[in-house]
């Protein structure tokens, strides 16, 4: 299963709340495997039960299967492409670090 494909299709093909979750996961793809279900739910502004439902709606058996699919996709991508920052990663970085990065960037 190509989890990125499932998420991209979910943005346009799912009900509004699930579409927002798909966009959230695409925007924060790099952080998904390191976060707990509770952290993901809190950052997405939904309940853990909603994450379970969303996972099933995109073809995973549950949220743990979804996270495993993301992890596998990241491993495949890391072998095929050099690492690149993901859109939305800034949301997971504290403001002090963002300011330091911005100053370094010029």
Residue pairs with C-beta under 8 A, 6 or more apart in sequence:
1 59
1 60
1 69
2 73
3 58
3 60
3 66
3 69
3 70
3 72
3 73
4 26
4 29
4 73
6 58
6 59
7 22
7 25
7 26
7 58
8 22
8 26
9 58
10 18
10 19
10 21
10 22
10 57
10 58
11 19
11 22
11 23
11 26
12 19
13 19
14 22
14 57
14 58
17 46
17 50
18 53
18 54
18 57
21 44
21 46
21 50
21 51
21 54
22 54
22 58
24 43
24 44
24 88
25 32
25 44
25 70
26 87
26 88
27 86
27 87
27 88
27 91
28 43
28 86
28 88
28 89
28 91
28 92
29 70
29 74
29 86
29 88
30 74
30 86
30 89
31 89
31 92
32 40
32 67
32 70
32 71
33 67
33 70
33 71
33 74
35 43
37 48
37 51
37 63
37 64
37 67
38 48
40 51
40 63
41 47
41 48
41 50
41 51
43 91
43 92
44 51
46 54
48 63
51 63
51 66
52 62
52 63
54 63
54 66
55 61
55 62
55 63
55 65
55 66
56 62
58 66
60 66
60 69
90 98
93 101
